[in-house]
Amino acid sequence: MKEDTNLYTCSNLCGFGFYDSDFGFEKPIWLSISTGSFLNDFILLTSTRDSDGVEAFVTLIEEDMELFELDFELLSFAYPSNPSSLLMSGIGGNHLSRL
């Protein structure tokens, strides 16, 4: 792969029924992913709890995340479902945004 090539990994877990799973302490209220150095340029799509939408968990380096979260075209289709869910934790140098 060329050095100037960006590779993004995307996984679609919509319809897997995670919110219907009971792990012994009732069904989950919300699902998330952790950030870390192993999650570079990663996008995870999951169904919302009530299955009426899609949540996108996106991990990018800080510079790319700043641009991503300000993209007007993206924000015309997606929005944070809970403003406090926009996480900017710099674990491993990556930043997670939940849109």
C-alpha positions, 0 to 999 in steps of 0.5 A: 500500500502506498504511504499516502493511502488512507485505509478506513475499516467499517463494520456494520452490526445493524440488526444483530440484536445487541439490545435484546441480549441479556448478559445476566444483569438485564438488557443493555441501556447503551452500547459503545466501543472503547478507544485505543491504539488498535482502533485507527480510522475505524467506523462501527455502525450499530442499530439504535436501542429502539431500532429506528436509526443507526449509530456510527462510532468513528475513531480518527486521529485528533486532526482528522476528527476536528475536521470530521465533526465540523463537516457541514454535509455530514451534519446535515444527515447525522447529529449527536443523539446525546450531546454528551456522547461526543467523546474526545478521549485521547486514549492511544492518540485516537478520538471517538465520536458518536454520531 
